[in-house]
Amino acid sequence: VPIVEQYFTDPFQSPFFNFRIPQQRQIGTERQEVGGGSGFIVSAEGLVLTNKHVVLDDDAEYTVFLNDGKSYPARVLAKDPLQDLAILEIDQESIVDEEGTFTKKPFPSVTLGDSDSLQIGQTVIAIGNALGEFRNTVSVGVISGLGRTITASGGSFVETLEDVIQTDTAINKGNSGGPLLNLAGQVVGINTATVLDAQSIGFAIPVNKAKRDIKQVKNTGEIVYAFLGVRY
């Protein structure tokens, strides 16, 4: 963002009158935190899964904070054109083994479950950066519904999502992109949206839909869909 300072000028440059008119000028720029979301590491090489609307700004710089407090610059590798999903990448640290050889330190990563086996009433757990302020916030609830279709919006972002999971687990702003887990600790969904004028109605994208994106990014570096277009 720009750094603006105020100064005063005399438009008449008169030696008899002292007119002082305030003006503003830019003297540089500075970085400013503008938002925060959640995500989780899905590969030891440093692939991070989150929501597309968390990393929607192409001009912003993104930083990933891990549980141990370490931070890593993140690159947005791909955004899903149809789902509210995006994949980022962070670089592994280089370490020296006992033989003096440089190797890459693997990141701890989650285990992906099977969202097709979910049942209504099943207990689930959400973890995320609630309100962009309270990191690693844990909330517990149940699966409230399956196969929902919603239209989610936030600012200039509007997207219709089909076949999403409804849960009464507390999901707040900042939880977007965080994992929804079963009691085995497996990720079964990606927390995405909540109904602001309701209580305990949140939605998550089934993790089986994200598996396709992860595989495509690993193989091709992008997310693509085959489609047939008809215009009339």
Residue pairs with C-beta under 8 A, 6 or more apart in sequence:
1 29
1 30
1 31
1 32
2 26
2 28
2 29
3 26
3 27
3 28
3 29
3 30
4 24
4 25
4 26
4 27
5 24
5 25
5 27
6 22
6 23
6 24
7 22
7 23
7 24
7 25
8 20
8 21
8 22
8 23
9 20
9 21
9 23
10 18
10 19
10 20
10 21
11 19
11 21
12 19
31 61
34 57
34 60
35 54
35 132
36 129
36 132
36 133
36 174
37 50
37 51
37 54
37 55
37 128
37 129
37 132
37 174
37 175
37 176
37 177
37 178
38 50
38 54
38 127
38 128
38 129
38 174
38 175
38 176
38 177
38 178
38 179
38 191
39 48
39 49
39 50
39 54
39 64
39 88
39 177
39 178
40 48
40 49
40 50
40 110
40 177
40 178
40 179
40 187
41 47
41 48
41 107
41 108
41 109
41 110
42 48
42 49
42 109
42 110
42 112
42 214
43 107
43 109
43 214
43 218
44 106
44 107
44 108
44 109
45 89
45 92
45 104
45 106
45 107
46 72
46 89
46 90
46 91
46 92
46 107
47 77
47 87
47 88
47 89
47 214
47 217
47 218
48 64
48 74
48 87
48 88
48 89
48 90
49 85
49 86
49 87
49 88
49 177
49 190
49 210
49 213
49 214
50 85
50 86
50 87
50 88
50 176
50 177
50 190
51 84
51 85
51 86
51 176
51 177
51 190
51 192
52 79
52 80
52 83
52 84
52 85
52 86
52 159
53 84
53 152
53 154
53 157
53 159
53 176
54 86
54 176
54 177
55 62
55 76
55 79
55 86
55 88
56 157
61 73
62 73
62 74
62 75
62 76
62 88
63 71
63 72
63 73
63 74
64 71
64 72
64 73
64 74
64 88
64 90
65 71
65 135
66 72
67 136
72 90
72 91
73 90
73 91
74 88
74 89
74 90
75 88
75 89
75 90
76 86
76 87
76 88
77 87
77 88
77 89
77 217
77 221
77 222
78 86
78 87
78 213
78 216
78 217
78 221
78 222
78 223
79 85
79 86
79 223
80 86
80 213
80 223
81 223
81 225
82 225
83 161
83 205
83 209
83 210
83 213
84 152
84 159
84 161
84 192
84 193
84 205
85 190
85 205
85 209
85 210
85 213
86 177
87 213
87 214
87 217
87 223
90 107
92 104
92 105
92 106
92 107
93 104
93 105
94 102
94 103
94 104
94 105
95 102
95 103
95 104
95 105
96 102
96 103
97 103
110 179
110 186
110 187
111 185
111 186
111 187
112 186
112 187
112 207
112 210
112 211
113 181
113 182
113 184
113 186
113 187
113 188
113 207
114 186
114 188
114 207
114 208
115 165
115 188
115 189
115 206
115 207
115 208
115 209
116 206
116 208
118 143
118 146
118 165
118 182
118 188
118 206
119 143
120 142
120 143
120 144
120 145
120 146
121 142
121 143
122 142
122 143
122 182
123 140
123 141
123 142
123 182
123 183
124 140
124 141
124 142
124 143
124 167
124 169
124 180
124 181
124 182
124 188
124 189
125 138
125 139
125 140
125 169
125 180
125 181
125 182
125 183
126 138
126 139
126 140
126 141
126 167
126 169
126 170
126 171
126 175
126 178
126 179
126 180
126 181
126 191
126 202
126 204
127 136
127 137
127 138
127 178
127 179
127 181
128 137
128 171
128 172
128 174
128 175
128 176
128 177
128 178
128 179
128 191
129 135
129 136
129 137
129 174
129 175
129 178
130 137
130 172
130 173
130 174
130 175
131 172
131 173
131 174
132 173
132 174
133 174
134 174
137 172
137 175
139 169
139 170
139 171
140 169
141 167
141 168
141 169
141 170
141 200
142 167
142 168
142 169
143 165
143 166
143 167
144 166
144 167
144 168
144 200
144 201
145 165
145 166
146 165
146 166
147 163
147 164
148 163
148 164
148 165
148 166
148 203
149 160
149 161
149 162
149 163
149 164
150 160
150 161
150 164
150 193
150 203
151 158
151 159
151 160
151 161
152 158
152 159
152 160
152 161
152 192
152 193
152 203
153 159
161 192
161 193
161 203
161 205
163 206
163 209
164 192
164 193
164 203
164 204
164 205
164 206
165 180
165 188
165 189
165 203
165 204
165 205
165 206
166 201
166 202
166 203
167 180
167 189
167 202
167 203
167 204
168 200
168 201
168 202
169 180
169 200
169 202
170 200
170 202
171 191
171 193
171 194
171 202
171 203
171 204
172 194
175 191
175 194
176 191
176 192
176 193
177 190
177 191
177 192
178 190
178 191
179 187
179 189
179 190
179 191
180 187
180 188
180 189
180 190
180 191
180 204
181 187
181 188
182 188
187 207
188 204
188 206
188 207
189 204
189 205
189 206
189 207
190 204
190 205
190 207
190 210
191 202
191 203
191 204
192 203
192 204
192 205
193 202
193 203
194 201
194 202
194 203
195 201
195 202
213 223
216 222
216 223
216 224
217 223
